[in-house]
Amino acid sequence: MERVCFLLKVRPDRLDEYRERHRHVWPEMLDALRGAGWRNYSLFLSDDGLLVGYLETDDFEAAQRAMAATGVSARWETDMAPFFESGRADQGRVLLGEVFHLD
């Protein structure tokens, strides 16, 4: 299993709307994430817009390819792109390397 952590930056003027959108993630997007092998997925957002994402998966590259192959992911990423300083989240996330883990 891979533990994956990434960073993104949400535009400060869109923080409230970003939080609200994630209260109502499309059911088909949730199904696609589960089907692609994304598990234990969480997003954490600071008041300055720093977004930290964490997920577990068997193979992150395969999970990303599986998501890219879905129509719902493309629609979600396009819809959410204006929230991010880097544009689309699937193209702008910065992966962090794990330096410690405690089971």
C-alpha positions in Angstrom: 0.0 0.0 0.0 1.2 3.5 -0.8 0.5 6.5 1.4 0.3 9.6 -0.7 0.4 13.2 0.5 0.2 16.3 -1.7 -0.1 20.1 -1.5 -2.1 22.5 -3.5 -3.0 26.2 -3.1 -6.6 27.3 -3.1 -7.2 30.9 -4.0 -7.8 32.9 -0.8 -11.0 34.5 -2.2 -12.5 31.1 -2.9 -12.0 29.3 0.4 -15.6 29.3 1.6 -16.9 28.1 -1.7 -14.2 25.4 -1.9 -15.3 24.1 1.5 -19.0 24.2 0.5 -18.3 22.3 -2.8 -16.7 19.5 -0.8 -19.7 19.2 1.4 -21.5 18.1 -1.7 -19.0 16.1 -3.8 -20.9 14.4 -6.7 -21.8 10.8 -5.9 -20.4 9.7 -9.3 -17.1 11.3 -8.4 -17.0 9.5 -5.1 -17.8 6.2 -6.9 -15.0 6.9 -9.4 -12.4 7.6 -6.7 -13.3 4.4 -4.9 -13.3 2.4 -8.1 -9.9 3.7 -9.0 -8.5 2.5 -5.7 -8.4 5.8 -3.7 -8.9 4.9 0.0 -8.8 6.8 3.3 -8.7 10.0 1.3 -8.8 13.3 3.2 -8.3 17.0 2.4 -7.1 19.6 5.0 -7.4 23.3 4.3 -5.7 26.1 6.1 -7.0 29.7 6.3 -4.3 30.9 3.9 -5.4 28.4 1.2 -2.8 25.7 1.7 -4.5 22.4 0.9 -3.0 19.1 2.1 -4.3 15.9 0.6 -3.7 12.4 1.9 -4.8 9.0 0.5 -3.9 5.4 0.5 -3.8 3.2 -2.6 -2.2 0.1 -3.9 -0.6 1.9 -6.8 -0.9 5.7 -7.1 0.2 5.9 -10.8 -2.5 3.3 -11.7 -5.1 5.1 -9.5 -4.3 8.4 -11.3 -4.6 6.7 -14.7 -7.9 5.1 -13.7 -9.3 8.5 -12.7 -8.1 10.1 -15.9 -10.0 7.6 -17.8 -13.3 8.6 -16.3 -15.5 11.3 -17.7 -16.6 12.4 -14.3 -13.0 13.2 -13.2 -12.4 15.4 -16.2 -15.7 17.3 -15.5 -14.9 17.7 -11.8 -11.3 18.9 -12.4 -12.5 21.4 -15.0 -15.2 22.6 -12.7 -12.8 23.0 -9.7 -9.8 24.4 -11.6 -10.7 28.1 -10.9 -10.3 27.4 -7.2 -6.6 26.6 -7.5 -3.7 29.0 -8.1 -2.1 26.3 -10.3 -5.2 25.5 -12.4 -6.4 21.9 -12.4 -5.6 20.0 -9.2 -4.7 16.8 -11.1 -2.0 18.7 -12.9 -0.7 21.0 -10.2 -0.4 19.0 -7.1 3.0 18.8 -5.4 3.7 15.3 -4.0 5.5 15.1 -0.7 7.9 12.2 0.2 7.2 10.3 3.4 9.9 10.6 6.0 8.2 8.9 9.0 5.3 6.6 9.7 4.0 5.0 12.9 1.4 2.2 12.7 
